Amino acid sequence: MLSKASANSARIAPRKARMIVDLVRGRDAAEALQLLQFTPKAGAPVILKILESAVANARQVGADLDKLFISKATVDKAANKFLRRWRPRAMGRATRVTKGVSHIHLELDAR
């Protein structure tokens, strides 16, 4: 583990973020950055920002940026934020409107 970056409670559903993380896991950092810039998915800008942060952290250590690759990338479900919104349901009941929130972690390593 050379450098890592994470975003806790990112306002994106875990299912959407996992799709993008699975796309870049195991790739070179430069290739992943370029791929994320042109991916038209909702999670791409969020993952791109985290990856840029991890690359900046590796640069502080003095790593060779051409040898970096994404060694570990995970997306976990965070606590629901329902923002006090309610949806009417059958027979006079109501349920919370839950919004997807994710914990995203990236680790870069050198080959």
PyMOL CGO cylinders between C-alpha atoms (Angstrom):
from pymol import cmd
from pymol.cgo import CYLINDER

trace = [
    CYLINDER, 0.00, 0.00, 0.00, 1.66, 3.17, -1.21, 0.3, 1, 1, 1, 1, 1, 1,
    CYLINDER, 1.66, 3.17, -1.21, -1.15, 5.68, -0.84, 0.3, 1, 1, 1, 1, 1, 1,
    CYLINDER, -1.15, 5.68, -0.84, -4.85, 5.67, -0.20, 0.3, 1, 1, 1, 1, 1, 1,
    CYLINDER, -4.85, 5.67, -0.20, -7.81, 8.01, -0.34, 0.3, 1, 1, 1, 1, 1, 1,
    CYLINDER, -7.81, 8.01, -0.34, -11.41, 7.65, 0.71, 0.3, 1, 1, 1, 1, 1, 1,
    CYLINDER, -11.41, 7.65, 0.71, -14.74, 9.43, 0.67, 0.3, 1, 1, 1, 1, 1, 1,
    CYLINDER, -14.74, 9.43, 0.67, -17.04, 8.70, 3.55, 0.3, 1, 1, 1, 1, 1, 1,
    CYLINDER, -17.04, 8.70, 3.55, -20.76, 9.37, 3.17, 0.3, 1, 1, 1, 1, 1, 1,
    CYLINDER, -20.76, 9.37, 3.17, -20.54, 10.20, -0.54, 0.3, 1, 1, 1, 1, 1, 1,
    CYLINDER, -20.54, 10.20, -0.54, -24.00, 11.03, -1.88, 0.3, 1, 1, 1, 1, 1, 1,
    CYLINDER, -24.00, 11.03, -1.88, -24.17, 8.30, -4.48, 0.3, 1, 1, 1, 1, 1, 1,
    CYLINDER, -24.17, 8.30, -4.48, -25.88, 4.93, -4.28, 0.3, 1, 1, 1, 1, 1, 1,
    CYLINDER, -25.88, 4.93, -4.28, -23.46, 2.03, -3.67, 0.3, 1, 1, 1, 1, 1, 1,
    CYLINDER, -23.46, 2.03, -3.67, -24.78, 0.14, -6.71, 0.3, 1, 1, 1, 1, 1, 1,
    CYLINDER, -24.78, 0.14, -6.71, -23.88, 3.03, -9.02, 0.3, 1, 1, 1, 1, 1, 1,
    CYLINDER, -23.88, 3.03, -9.02, -20.46, 3.55, -7.43, 0.3, 1, 1, 1, 1, 1, 1,
    CYLINDER, -20.46, 3.55, -7.43, -19.57, -0.17, -7.53, 0.3, 1, 1, 1, 1, 1, 1,
    CYLINDER, -19.57, -0.17, -7.53, -20.16, -0.24, -11.28, 0.3, 1, 1, 1, 1, 1, 1,
    CYLINDER, -20.16, -0.24, -11.28, -17.46, 2.40, -11.79, 0.3, 1, 1, 1, 1, 1, 1,
    CYLINDER, -17.46, 2.40, -11.79, -15.07, 0.98, -9.18, 0.3, 1, 1, 1, 1, 1, 1,
    CYLINDER, -15.07, 0.98, -9.18, -15.24, -2.44, -10.85, 0.3, 1, 1, 1, 1, 1, 1,
    CYLINDER, -15.24, -2.44, -10.85, -14.35, -0.73, -14.12, 0.3, 1, 1, 1, 1, 1, 1,
    CYLINDER, -14.35, -0.73, -14.12, -11.09, 0.78, -12.81, 0.3, 1, 1, 1, 1, 1, 1,
    CYLINDER, -11.09, 0.78, -12.81, -9.92, -1.80, -10.24, 0.3, 1, 1, 1, 1, 1, 1,
    CYLINDER, -9.92, -1.80, -10.24, -6.53, -3.26, -11.23, 0.3, 1, 1, 1, 1, 1, 1,
    CYLINDER, -6.53, -3.26, -11.23, -5.80, -0.68, -13.92, 0.3, 1, 1, 1, 1, 1, 1,
    CYLINDER, -5.80, -0.68, -13.92, -2.88, 1.74, -14.08, 0.3, 1, 1, 1, 1, 1, 1,
    CYLINDER, -2.88, 1.74, -14.08, -3.62, 5.06, -12.41, 0.3, 1, 1, 1, 1, 1, 1,
    CYLINDER, -3.62, 5.06, -12.41, -3.07, 7.12, -15.58, 0.3, 1, 1, 1, 1, 1, 1,
    CYLINDER, -3.07, 7.12, -15.58, -5.30, 4.81, -17.62, 0.3, 1, 1, 1, 1, 1, 1,
    CYLINDER, -5.30, 4.81, -17.62, -8.01, 4.92, -14.95, 0.3, 1, 1, 1, 1, 1, 1,
    CYLINDER, -8.01, 4.92, -14.95, -7.90, 8.73, -14.80, 0.3, 1, 1, 1, 1, 1, 1,
    CYLINDER, -7.90, 8.73, -14.80, -8.39, 8.97, -18.54, 0.3, 1, 1, 1, 1, 1, 1,
    CYLINDER, -8.39, 8.97, -18.54, -11.13, 6.35, -18.51, 0.3, 1, 1, 1, 1, 1, 1,
    CYLINDER, -11.13, 6.35, -18.51, -13.05, 8.14, -15.76, 0.3, 1, 1, 1, 1, 1, 1,
    CYLINDER, -13.05, 8.14, -15.76, -12.91, 11.48, -17.55, 0.3, 1, 1, 1, 1, 1, 1,
    CYLINDER, -12.91, 11.48, -17.55, -14.87, 10.07, -20.48, 0.3, 1, 1, 1, 1, 1, 1,
    CYLINDER, -14.87, 10.07, -20.48, -17.25, 7.70, -18.66, 0.3, 1, 1, 1, 1, 1, 1,
    CYLINDER, -17.25, 7.70, -18.66, -20.82, 9.06, -18.79, 0.3, 1, 1, 1, 1, 1, 1,
    CYLINDER, -20.82, 9.06, -18.79, -21.98, 7.46, -15.55, 0.3, 1, 1, 1, 1, 1, 1,
    CYLINDER, -21.98, 7.46, -15.55, -23.14, 9.20, -12.36, 0.3, 1, 1, 1, 1, 1, 1,
    CYLINDER, -23.14, 9.20, -12.36, -20.35, 7.72, -10.23, 0.3, 1, 1, 1, 1, 1, 1,
    CYLINDER, -20.35, 7.72, -10.23, -17.47, 8.66, -12.52, 0.3, 1, 1, 1, 1, 1, 1,
    CYLINDER, -17.47, 8.66, -12.52, -16.88, 12.23, -11.20, 0.3, 1, 1, 1, 1, 1, 1,
    CYLINDER, -16.88, 12.23, -11.20, -16.95, 11.02, -7.59, 0.3, 1, 1, 1, 1, 1, 1,
    CYLINDER, -16.95, 11.02, -7.59, -14.46, 8.19, -8.20, 0.3, 1, 1, 1, 1, 1, 1,
    CYLINDER, -14.46, 8.19, -8.20, -12.30, 10.50, -10.34, 0.3, 1, 1, 1, 1, 1, 1,
    CYLINDER, -12.30, 10.50, -10.34, -11.97, 12.96, -7.48, 0.3, 1, 1, 1, 1, 1, 1,
    CYLINDER, -11.97, 12.96, -7.48, -10.97, 10.22, -5.05, 0.3, 1, 1, 1, 1, 1, 1,
    CYLINDER, -10.97, 10.22, -5.05, -8.44, 8.79, -7.51, 0.3, 1, 1, 1, 1, 1, 1,
    CYLINDER, -8.44, 8.79, -7.51, -6.89, 12.23, -8.05, 0.3, 1, 1, 1, 1, 1, 1,
    CYLINDER, -6.89, 12.23, -8.05, -6.57, 12.57, -4.29, 0.3, 1, 1, 1, 1, 1, 1,
    CYLINDER, -6.57, 12.57, -4.29, -4.84, 9.19, -4.02, 0.3, 1, 1, 1, 1, 1, 1,
    CYLINDER, -4.84, 9.19, -4.02, -2.42, 10.15, -6.81, 0.3, 1, 1, 1, 1, 1, 1,
    CYLINDER, -2.42, 10.15, -6.81, -1.66, 13.43, -5.02, 0.3, 1, 1, 1, 1, 1, 1,
    CYLINDER, -1.66, 13.43, -5.02, -1.01, 11.49, -1.80, 0.3, 1, 1, 1, 1, 1, 1,
    CYLINDER, -1.01, 11.49, -1.80, 1.40, 9.21, -3.66, 0.3, 1, 1, 1, 1, 1, 1,
    CYLINDER, 1.40, 9.21, -3.66, 3.14, 12.23, -5.14, 0.3, 1, 1, 1, 1, 1, 1,
    CYLINDER, 3.14, 12.23, -5.14, 3.78, 13.53, -1.60, 0.3, 1, 1, 1, 1, 1, 1,
    CYLINDER, 3.78, 13.53, -1.60, 5.56, 10.28, -0.72, 0.3, 1, 1, 1, 1, 1, 1,
    CYLINDER, 5.56, 10.28, -0.72, 7.70, 10.60, -3.86, 0.3, 1, 1, 1, 1, 1, 1,
    CYLINDER, 7.70, 10.60, -3.86, 6.37, 7.62, -5.79, 0.3, 1, 1, 1, 1, 1, 1,
    CYLINDER, 6.37, 7.62, -5.79, 6.95, 7.01, -9.49, 0.3, 1, 1, 1, 1, 1, 1,
    CYLINDER, 6.95, 7.01, -9.49, 3.60, 7.97, -11.00, 0.3, 1, 1, 1, 1, 1, 1,
    CYLINDER, 3.60, 7.97, -11.00, 4.05, 5.79, -14.09, 0.3, 1, 1, 1, 1, 1, 1,
    CYLINDER, 4.05, 5.79, -14.09, 4.18, 2.63, -11.96, 0.3, 1, 1, 1, 1, 1, 1,
    CYLINDER, 4.18, 2.63, -11.96, 1.05, 3.27, -9.89, 0.3, 1, 1, 1, 1, 1, 1,
    CYLINDER, 1.05, 3.27, -9.89, -1.98, 1.02, -10.22, 0.3, 1, 1, 1, 1, 1, 1,
    CYLINDER, -1.98, 1.02, -10.22, -5.23, 0.64, -8.28, 0.3, 1, 1, 1, 1, 1, 1,
    CYLINDER, -5.23, 0.64, -8.28, -4.54, -2.28, -5.99, 0.3, 1, 1, 1, 1, 1, 1,
    CYLINDER, -4.54, -2.28, -5.99, -7.68, -2.14, -3.86, 0.3, 1, 1, 1, 1, 1, 1,
    CYLINDER, -7.68, -2.14, -3.86, -10.98, -0.38, -4.39, 0.3, 1, 1, 1, 1, 1, 1,
    CYLINDER, -10.98, -0.38, -4.39, -14.10, -0.92, -2.30, 0.3, 1, 1, 1, 1, 1, 1,
    CYLINDER, -14.10, -0.92, -2.30, -17.56, 0.59, -1.99, 0.3, 1, 1, 1, 1, 1, 1,
    CYLINDER, -17.56, 0.59, -1.99, -19.61, 0.03, 1.16, 0.3, 1, 1, 1, 1, 1, 1,
    CYLINDER, -19.61, 0.03, 1.16, -23.11, 1.12, 2.04, 0.3, 1, 1, 1, 1, 1, 1,
    CYLINDER, -23.11, 1.12, 2.04, -23.21, 3.99, 4.52, 0.3, 1, 1, 1, 1, 1, 1,
    CYLINDER, -23.21, 3.99, 4.52, -25.96, 4.90, 6.96, 0.3, 1, 1, 1, 1, 1, 1,
    CYLINDER, -25.96, 4.90, 6.96, -29.14, 6.04, 5.22, 0.3, 1, 1, 1, 1, 1, 1,
    CYLINDER, -29.14, 6.04, 5.22, -29.94, 9.70, 5.13, 0.3, 1, 1, 1, 1, 1, 1,
    CYLINDER, -29.94, 9.70, 5.13, -33.65, 10.12, 4.73, 0.3, 1, 1, 1, 1, 1, 1,
    CYLINDER, -33.65, 10.12, 4.73, -33.72, 13.92, 5.11, 0.3, 1, 1, 1, 1, 1, 1,
    CYLINDER, -33.72, 13.92, 5.11, -37.17, 13.79, 6.76, 0.3, 1, 1, 1, 1, 1, 1,
    CYLINDER, -37.17, 13.79, 6.76, -38.99, 13.08, 3.55, 0.3, 1, 1, 1, 1, 1, 1,
    CYLINDER, -38.99, 13.08, 3.55, -41.93, 10.74, 3.46, 0.3, 1, 1, 1, 1, 1, 1,
    CYLINDER, -41.93, 10.74, 3.46, -43.77, 8.90, 0.71, 0.3, 1, 1, 1, 1, 1, 1,
    CYLINDER, -43.77, 8.90, 0.71, -47.46, 8.03, 1.01, 0.3, 1, 1, 1, 1, 1, 1,
    CYLINDER, -47.46, 8.03, 1.01, -48.24, 4.30, 0.98, 0.3, 1, 1, 1, 1, 1, 1,
    CYLINDER, -48.24, 4.30, 0.98, -51.32, 2.17, 1.03, 0.3, 1, 1, 1, 1, 1, 1,
    CYLINDER, -51.32, 2.17, 1.03, -53.96, 2.36, 3.77, 0.3, 1, 1, 1, 1, 1, 1,
    CYLINDER, -53.96, 2.36, 3.77, -52.84, 5.76, 5.09, 0.3, 1, 1, 1, 1, 1, 1,
    CYLINDER, -52.84, 5.76, 5.09, -49.30, 4.71, 5.96, 0.3, 1, 1, 1, 1, 1, 1,
    CYLINDER, -49.30, 4.71, 5.96, -46.06, 6.46, 5.05, 0.3, 1, 1, 1, 1, 1, 1,
    CYLINDER, -46.06, 6.46, 5.05, -42.46, 5.30, 4.54, 0.3, 1, 1, 1, 1, 1, 1,
    CYLINDER, -42.46, 5.30, 4.54, -39.19, 7.17, 4.54, 0.3, 1, 1, 1, 1, 1, 1,
    CYLINDER, -39.19, 7.17, 4.54, -37.58, 8.22, 1.27, 0.3, 1, 1, 1, 1, 1, 1,
    CYLINDER, -37.58, 8.22, 1.27, -34.06, 6.80, 1.65, 0.3, 1, 1, 1, 1, 1, 1,
    CYLINDER, -34.06, 6.80, 1.65, -31.16, 8.20, -0.31, 0.3, 1, 1, 1, 1, 1, 1,
    CYLINDER, -31.16, 8.20, -0.31, -28.13, 6.12, -1.26, 0.3, 1, 1, 1, 1, 1, 1,
    CYLINDER, -28.13, 6.12, -1.26, -24.93, 6.97, 0.60, 0.3, 1, 1, 1, 1, 1, 1,
    CYLINDER, -24.93, 6.97, 0.60, -21.56, 5.22, 0.13, 0.3, 1, 1, 1, 1, 1, 1,
    CYLINDER, -21.56, 5.22, 0.13, -18.15, 4.85, 1.73, 0.3, 1, 1, 1, 1, 1, 1,
    CYLINDER, -18.15, 4.85, 1.73, -15.58, 4.61, -1.09, 0.3, 1, 1, 1, 1, 1, 1,
    CYLINDER, -15.58, 4.61, -1.09, -11.93, 3.59, -0.50, 0.3, 1, 1, 1, 1, 1, 1,
    CYLINDER, -11.93, 3.59, -0.50, -9.08, 3.45, -3.05, 0.3, 1, 1, 1, 1, 1, 1,
    CYLINDER, -9.08, 3.45, -3.05, -5.52, 2.22, -2.56, 0.3, 1, 1, 1, 1, 1, 1,
    CYLINDER, -5.52, 2.22, -2.56, -2.66, 2.70, -5.00, 0.3, 1, 1, 1, 1, 1, 1,
    CYLINDER, -2.66, 2.70, -5.00, 0.45, 0.58, -5.15, 0.3, 1, 1, 1, 1, 1, 1,
    CYLINDER, 0.45, 0.58, -5.15, 3.54, 0.42, -7.36, 0.3, 1, 1, 1, 1, 1, 1,
    CYLINDER, 3.54, 0.42, -7.36, 4.16, -2.43, -9.79, 0.3, 1, 1, 1, 1, 1, 1,
]
cmd.load_cgo(trace, "trace")
